[in-house]
Amino acid sequence: MPPIKTHRLVFERPKGTGTFAPSDILRATLAVFDLGDMDDAGCKKLAESQLHTAEKARLAGFKHDRRRKSFISGRLAAKAALAAHLPGIDPQSIEIGSGVFDQPMMVGGGEDVQGMSVSLSHSDRFAVALVFHRAHPLGIDVDLPAITDVPAILDGIAPDIRTMIRAHDLDDHGAACLLWVARESLAKTITTGMMTPLELYAPSSIEHNRGCFEVRYANFGQYRTIIWPGAQGWLGLTLPDQTRFDPVSLPWA
């Protein structure tokens, strides 16, 4: 079986910030699929047993191996996260479809599944999926931009943002990684994708604590993004700003 690891995430909210039942909503499950050790034959075999018939039909329409690989790995990560989050669910009975903005969504299953949302991301090394309750919006991104992409990512960065970045001794590649996963995870959380001007995602602050970065936003004060740097990929998790989460509880080397 391909190396897919799942992690249980537990959140807290200050008293008076909602009437929901915390046990139902303030948890999520992250699946991390390490593609570096993926065996194509084994992955295809697992896909045959895990993918919904609609997913298999969609997969058959892809002409390029790279697109097929990213589709399979993302869906397998999502099914692993779903199975860990809701034990007893048959992952093959759930379709990970797409909304009008190409955002992933779960189709099928009972009431428990219909209350859930999923966020997906891919890089050359990883596919990650996050399953969570839609009443507590989250977004995930993993990436490691190429050195050649750095100038485009940093192009037009405002002087105050450059000052924030310099305060953390990040080189240009590290700055690009941080800004990219922050933008992507926020964009997935608010379902815009990267279809709006990048300056709208401008950070208002960047903090560094216990090996992680926390980014807050000038135009989206209701959210913040926790970012874990890594040699093989940077991971970003966007969550409601008042939600408490201990980043040390999620291992990311």
C-alpha positions in Angstrom: 0.0 0.0 0.0 1.3 3.5 -0.8 2.5 5.4 2.3 -0.5 7.4 3.4 -0.4 8.7 6.9 -3.4 10.2 8.7 -3.3 12.7 11.6 -6.1 13.7 13.9 -6.4 17.5 14.4 -8.3 18.8 17.4 -9.3 22.5 17.7 -10.7 24.7 20.4 -12.8 27.8 20.3 -13.1 30.5 23.0 -16.4 30.4 24.9 -19.2 32.4 23.4 -18.0 32.1 19.8 -20.6 29.6 18.6 -23.5 27.4 19.6 -22.3 24.2 17.9 -21.3 21.0 19.6 -17.5 21.0 19.8 -17.2 17.2 19.7 -18.9 17.2 16.3 -17.2 20.2 14.6 -13.9 21.0 16.2 -11.9 18.2 14.7 -10.4 17.3 11.3 -8.3 14.6 9.7 -5.3 15.2 7.6 -4.0 12.5 5.2 -0.4 12.9 3.8 0.5 10.7 0.8 4.2 10.6 0.2 4.6 10.2 -3.5 8.4 9.7 -3.3 8.0 6.0 -2.5 4.9 5.4 -4.6 4.7 2.2 -6.6 2.6 3.0 -9.7 1.2 -0.6 -10.0 0.3 -0.7 -6.3 -1.3 2.7 -6.5 -3.5 1.7 -9.5 -4.5 -1.4 -7.7 -5.5 0.6 -4.6 -7.4 3.1 -6.8 -9.4 0.3 -8.3 -10.6 -0.7 -4.8 -11.1 2.8 -3.5 -12.4 5.1 -6.3 -16.1 5.6 -6.9 -17.4 4.6 -10.3 -17.8 8.3 -11.2 -14.2 8.9 -10.3 -13.0 6.0 -12.4 -14.9 7.3 -15.3 -13.4 10.7 -14.9 -9.9 9.2 -14.6 -10.4 7.3 -17.9 -10.8 10.7 -19.6 -7.4 12.0 -18.7 -4.8 11.7 -21.5 -1.6 12.6 -19.6 0.0 10.4 -17.0 0.9 13.4 -14.8 -2.8 14.4 -14.5 -3.8 10.8 -13.9 -1.2 10.5 -11.1 -2.3 13.7 -9.4 -6.0 12.8 -9.6 -5.4 9.3 -8.2 -3.1 10.4 -5.4 -5.4 13.2 -4.3 -8.5 11.0 -4.3 -6.6 8.3 -2.4 -5.5 10.8 0.2 -9.1 12.1 0.5 -10.4 8.5 0.9 -7.8 7.8 3.6 -8.7 11.0 5.5 -12.4 10.2 5.2 -12.1 6.6 6.4 -10.0 7.8 9.4 -12.4 10.6 10.2 -15.6 8.6 9.9 -14.8 4.9 10.8 -17.2 2.5 9.1 -17.6 4.6 6.0 -17.0 2.8 2.7 -14.6 5.2 0.8 -15.6 3.7 -2.5 -19.2 4.7 -2.0 -18.2 8.4 -1.8 -17.3 10.5 -4.9 -14.9 13.4 -4.5 -16.4 15.6 -7.2 -15.9 19.2 -8.2 -18.0 22.3 -7.6 -18.4 25.2 -10.0 -15.1 26.7 -9.0 -13.4 23.3 -9.3 -13.4 23.0 -5.5 -13.5 19.4 -4.2 -16.7 18.2 -2.6 -18.0 14.9 -1.3 -21.0 13.4 -3.0 -23.0 10.5 -1.5 -23.1 8.9 1.9 -25.4 9.6 4.8 -25.9 12.7 6.9 -22.5 12.4 8.5 -20.7 12.7 5.2 -23.0 15.4 3.9 -21.9 17.7 6.8 -18.2 17.2 5.8 -16.0 19.2 3.4 -12.6 18.3 1.9 -9.6 20.3 0.9 -6.9 18.9 -1.5 -3.4 19.8 -2.5 -0.6 18.4 -4.5 3.1 19.0 -5.0 5.7 16.9 -6.8 6.4 15.0 -3.6 3.1 15.0 -1.7 -0.7 14.8 -2.0 -2.6 15.9 1.1 -6.3 15.9 1.9 -8.1 17.4 4.9 -11.6 16.3 5.9 -13.5 18.6 8.2 -17.0 19.8 9.1 -18.2 22.6 6.9 -19.4 24.6 9.9 -15.7 25.2 10.7 -14.0 26.1 7.4 -10.4 25.1 6.8 -8.0 25.0 3.8 -4.8 23.1 3.1 -1.9 23.5 0.8 1.4 21.8 0.2 4.1 23.0 -2.2 7.7 23.6 -2.9 8.0 26.2 -5.6 10.9 25.8 -8.0 13.7 28.3 -7.8 12.7 29.5 -11.3 9.2 30.4 -10.0 10.5 32.6 -7.2 10.8 35.9 -9.1 7.2 35.6 -10.3 5.9 34.9 -6.8 7.8 37.8 -5.3 7.1 40.2 -8.1 5.3 43.3 -6.9 5.5 42.4 -3.2 4.8 45.6 -1.2 7.7 47.1 0.9 6.0 46.4 4.2 5.6 42.8 3.4 9.3 42.5 2.4 10.1 44.0 5.8 8.0 41.4 7.6 9.8 38.6 5.6 13.3 40.1 6.3 12.5 40.0 10.0 12.5 36.2 9.9 15.8 35.9 7.9 14.1 34.1 5.1 15.9 33.9 1.7 13.9 34.5 -1.5 13.0 30.9 -1.9 11.8 30.6 1.7 9.8 33.8 1.3 8.2 32.5 -1.9 7.3 29.2 -0.3 5.7 30.9 2.7 3.7 33.4 0.6 2.6 30.8 -1.9 1.2 28.2 0.5 -0.4 31.0 2.6 -2.2 32.4 -0.5 -3.2 28.9 -1.8 -4.6 27.6 1.5 -6.5 30.8 2.2 -7.9 30.9 -1.4 -9.1 27.3 -0.9 -10.8 28.1 2.4 -12.8 31.0 0.9 -13.4 29.1 -2.4 -11.9 31.7 -4.7 -8.9 29.7 -5.9 -6.2 32.0 -7.4 -8.8 33.8 -9.4 -8.6 37.1 -7.6 -5.8 39.7 -7.5 -2.9 38.4 -5.4 -2.7 41.7 -3.4 -6.0 40.8 -1.8 -4.2 38.0 0.0 -1.6 40.4 1.4 -0.5 39.5 5.0 -0.9 42.0 7.8 1.6 40.1 10.0 3.9 37.2 10.0 5.0 35.5 13.3 7.5 32.7 13.9 6.9 30.5 16.9 8.2 26.9 17.7 9.3 26.2 14.2 6.1 27.4 12.5 5.0 30.6 10.9 1.6 32.2 11.5 0.2 34.6 8.8 -2.7 37.0 9.3 -4.3 39.0 6.5 -5.1 42.6 5.8 -8.4 41.8 4.0 -9.4 38.5 5.7 -9.1 39.2 9.4 -11.3 36.3 10.3 -8.6 33.8 9.2 -5.0 33.0 9.8 -2.6 30.4 8.3 -0.2 28.2 10.1 2.8 27.2 7.9 5.2 24.3 8.6 8.4 24.6 6.5 10.0 21.5 5.1 12.9 20.5 2.9 10.6 18.5 0.7 7.6 20.8 0.9 5.9 23.6 2.9 2.5 22.8 4.5 -0.1 25.5 5.1 -3.3 25.2 7.1 -5.8 28.1 7.1 -8.3 28.2 9.9 -10.6 30.7 11.7 -8.5 33.2 13.5 -10.1 32.7 16.9 -9.7 28.9 16.7 -6.9 27.6 18.8 -4.6 24.8 17.5 -1.3 23.6 18.8 0.9 23.3 15.7 3.3 21.0 17.5 0.6 18.4 17.5 1.0 18.0 13.8 4.4 16.5 12.9 5.9 17.9 9.7 9.6 17.4 9.2 
